[in-house]
């Protein structure tokens, strides 16, 4: 890790050392395309092999460390992460394009995941035992081995910790592949965390698809933790199939928000809008489609648009901005193509808000609200992953539940009502990994709740003991008397 003319340059992290590389790529600030935010090493399959072998060597001793001692070391690593937010949050903004508070939240949530997971270690490895006249049985939890973690750019710190924390707590070691779009701040934070742990427990290799392929297919990697798109997950599963690896996949979503006819509109919008436009809509469990009773549609849509029209778009370090740019050109082009497609449909798409002076040179898109749109329209059925939100009218509760479930995705969802019992009844009919009532944003998450999806939104769960169980095998031992 070096700074050249104040430009952060990072290599791979292997055996607690940041290594040099024959090739580096520029990481461009998506909110100021003329600025290079960092330089990052471009790895090869050979780099992956070195990192995995270092992780495997470390695993042979780390798995035998007393769980309480592992928890103590995890808390030290969490302290290193917490301290990194103060000087690395602005760097992260210049890589992923989010607002400064969003980057600070990322570090805060990541620290919380480490601390909470460490608190669950006590008793987790206690065996379940049976002893009778015939036999003695002990069912014990054991770590899997080396974990390969592939993480995206939108909230890279907490999404990495959601793999790192349960891996370390359960005696595994890890090799992390960050996204090329937001690698530098994360790697510096991981380097600082690694210094609190034995060499080789945390490793990082940068690169493109060939590095991901090498990591997910490596025979010494026994577990994959992946957050990203559903299409990429298919390739990850195919790469892991050759050696039958265990997988946790947290994938895309098309999260419905169901507004009931007794809703308090102003109170709902105070919370709901945080779940629509935070990170410019580039969050897997963001609100992606809103269903409104037909009799309430005009009133709700007008109030929604009035609020959204107050937003301003600008650079993430501009304190006047409500949200920042798309992270990369592919996403920018994709969202713009969706907007143009919707303009040529029967729906009414409304561009709202304003661009600040800081939004003159980047992947900026103003918020767009789609009114009078059908449930079956492309903008309603896809994962927009941008500041575009369809408002869909429905006629009765059976219809809206059917529409909410009419998706290949099933990550998050929400119900908005002043009647808690009614909200619970609707929530229990929704096909999703999580359903929130009167909330649907970062603040909706609780580390005691398993997080993950159903259908094409993923396999497995993260957070808490459910997340830890993904990183262990059960070893059954029976003594016949």
Residue, then its C-alpha position, 0 to 999 in steps of 0.5 A: x500500500x503506497x501513496x503516489x502524489x496522494x493517489x492510493x495504490x493497493x496490491x494484494x494482501x497475502x499472509x498479512x503483507x501487501x504485495x506488488x503487482x506487474x499491472x495496476x488499473x485505475x479506479x475512476x471516481x464515478x462522480x468526477x470522471x476526470x479524477x482517478x480515485x485509486x490504483x489497484x493491482x490486477x491479479x492472476x490465477x497464480x495470485x489466487x493460488x498463492x493466497x488460497x495456499x496461505x489461507x490453508x496454511x493459516x487454517x490448519x492452526x486457526x481452526x484449533x484456536x479456542x473459540x473465545x480467543x477467536x472472539x477476542x481477536x475478532x473484537x480487536x479486528x472490529x476496533x481496527x475497522x471502526x477506526x478506519x471509517x474516519x479516514x477511509x469513508x471519503x476514499x470509499x465515496x470517490x470509488x463507489x459514488x455514494x454519499x459520505x453518510x452512506x460510506x460512514x454507515x457502511x463502516x458502522x454496519x460492518x463493525x456491528x456485524x463483527x462485534x455481534x458475531x463475536x458475541x455469539x461464539x460462546x456456546x456455539x460449538x457446544x456439542x449435542x450429545x446423547x448417551x444411553x445403554x446402547x451408544x454414546x453420540x456426539x454431534x459437533x460443529x467443525x469449520x469447513x476450511x478456506x472461504x472464498x468471498x466475492x463482494x460487490x461495490x455498492x456497500x463493500x464493507x458490510x457485505x464483506x463483513x457478512x462473510x468475514x465475521x462468520x468465517x473467522x468466528x467458526x475457525x475458517x480462513x478467507x480469501x476475498x475478491x473485492x469489486x474492481x469498482x470499489x477495492x482500495x478503501x476496503x483493502x486498506x481496512x482489511x489490511x489493518x484488520x489482518x494485523x490483529x490476526x495471525x498471518x494468512x487468516x485474511x487475504x485479498x486478491x484483486x482482479x477480473x473474471x479470471x480471478x473470480x473463476x480461479x477462486x471459486x473453482x480452487x480445490x482448497x476453497x471449501x466454501x463460497x460467500x457471494x453477493x452480486x447479480x443472479x446471472x453472475x451467481x450462476x457462473x459462480x455455482x458452475x465454477x464451484x460444482x467441480x469440487x462440490x463447494x458449499x455456497x451462500x449466495x445473496x443475490x438480486x431483488x425486485x422488492x415490493x412495497x405494499x401500501x394498504x388502504x389505511x396507511x398514514x401517507x406522510x408517515x409512510x413516505x418519511x420511512x419509505x423514501x429512504x428505501x427507494x433512493x439511498x445509494x441511488x437505488x443501487x441496493x439489493x433490497x431497496x424498494x423496487x416497486x410500490x403497490x397502491x390501492x386504486x382509490x388512494x393512488x392519485x393522492x399517494x402518487x402526488x405526495x410521493x412525487x412532491x417529496x421526490x421533487x425536492x431531491x438534488x443529485x450531486x457528488x457524494x462529498x457534496x453536502x447539498x446532495x441527496x444522492x450521488x451517481x451510478x457507480x459505473x458506465x454499464x449500470x448508467x447505460x442500463x438505467x438510461x435504456x430502461x428510462x427510454x424504454x419506459x418513455x415509449x410505453x403507455x406509462x407516464x415517467x416523470x423526471x424530478x429533482x435537480x442536478x447540482x453543480x457537482x453533478x457536471x462530470x459523472x454518471x448522474x441520473x435524476x430520480x424518475x417516478x413511473x405513474x400509471x404503469x402496469x404490474x407486468x411492465x418491464x420497469x415493474x418486473x426487473x431489478x432497476x438498480x437505479x433511481x427509477x421507481x414504478x407506482x402500481x395501482x391494485x384493486x384488492x389484497x388477494x391481487x396485490x399479494x399475487x402480484x408481489x409474489x409474481x417474480x423470479x426474485x424474493x429478497x425483501x418486501x414491506x407492508x405499510x399500514x396503521x394496523x399491525x395485525x393486518x400487516x402481519x397477516x399480509x406479510x406471512x403471505x409474501x414469498x421473500x427472505x425478509x418482510x418489513x412492516x412500516x419500514x424498508x431501508x438500512x434501519x429495517x435490518x436487525x442482526x438477530x434476523x437472518x438475511x437472504x433470499x428465496x427463489x432466484x434471490x439467493x441460497x442460505x442466510x447471513x447474520x447471527x447464528x443462522x449465518x454462522x451455521x453456513x460456515x460449519x459442517x456437522x460431524x456426527x460421532x457414535x460410540x457403540x457400547 
